[in-house]
Amino acid sequence: MKLEQLSPMLESNDLPGTIDFYRNVLGFTLRGVFKDEKDPRWCDLAKDDVSIMFCMPNTHMNYGRIMLSGSLYIRVQDVNSHWLVLKDNCEIVYPIESFEYQMREFAIKDNNGYVLIFAEDISE
């Protein structure tokens, strides 16, 4: 059994706001959207080799609120440049820092409250 790709599908109560945040703040491209009449119900956003899908909460998995018990860890090249672009445009969870496990990273929250960590390997 071969696994080919992981694309998280996260819930959002504000898909237009999510599409706007990921496109205009993070530079993602909208690869697909499903609309129910005029309102989006699902979308697929991507940048380089990273893709994330979002959907409106549904009755099959109704948790009562938007939540993720962890974070999304995104490896990047030149994390310092990403920090300079994002630091004044997002809610910061923690600022850029080099850690003893040889990663330089920072964390932000998206418009849904999900934590996104941007990290670069600095072991070399």
N, C-alpha and C positions, 0 to 999 in steps of 0.2 A: 504494500500500500504506500504510494508516494504522495506526500503533501506538496502542494505547489505554491500556496500563498496564504497569508493570514491578512484578512481585512476586517478589523473590528467594526461591529455595527452597534452604535451607541444611540440611546434615545435622546431626543431633544423636544422641548415644548415650544421652541422657537426656531423652526427650520429656516425661515428667511433670514433671521439674525445669524444663525450658524453658517449658512452659505455666505453671507456677507463677511463675517469674521474670518473664515478660512480663506476666502478669495482675496479680500482687501487688506487684511492684516498679515496673514501668513503666506500669501501668494499661491494658494492652491488653485487648481483648475476644477471646475464643475464638469465631471465626466458624464453624469447622468442624473436625471431627476424624474420622479413619478409624482404626478399631481392628481389629486382627487378634486374634480371640477377645476378650481383655480388655485387651490392651496397645495403646496408641496407636502407629500406624505413620506418621502424617502429621497435621499440623494447620495451620490458617490463623489467624493472630493479626492483629488490626488495632486501630489507634487513629487517629481522625480520618482523614486521607488517606494514612496509612502502613499497608501490609500486608506481612507477612513469613510465608512458609510454611516449615515445618520437616518433615523426614522422617528416618526411620531410614536408616542407610547401606544401600545395595543393591548387588547384584552387578554391575549395569550400569555403575556409576561408583564402583568401589571404589578409593579413594585410600590406603587403609591407616590413615588417621587423619582426624580432623575438622580442616578447614583452610579458610581464606579468605585469599588473598594481599593483600587490601585491607581496607577498612573500610566500614561502612554510614554514610553521611552523611545525617543527618536534620535538615532545617531546621525550626525551631520559632519560636514567638512567645514572648517573655519568657524567654530562655535562663537568666537569673539565677534565676528561680523553679524551673526544672527542676533547676538545679545544687543549690539549697538542699534540694530533695526527695531527690535521688539521691546526693549526695556522701557520706553516711554509710551508704548501703545497698548500695553496689556497689564493685567493685574499680576504682579510678581509674587510667586510663592517663596522662592529664594533666589538671590542674585548669583551671578556667575562666580564660580569657585572651582579650584582644582582640588580633587579628593585623593586620599591615599591609595585608593583602588585604581589610580591612573586614568581617571576620567575628569575632564573639565566640562562642567555643565551648569545649567540654570533651569528653573522651572517657572512656568506661567499657568494661569487659568484661562480657559477659553470662555466664551460667552455662556456656556452651560454650567460652568464650574468644574469641568474636567481638568485635571492637572496634566500638562504636557511638559516633559523634560527633554531638553535639547542637549546632547552630549557628544563630546569628541574624545577619542582615545588619545592620550598624551604619553603613552608608554615608550615611544621611540625617542 
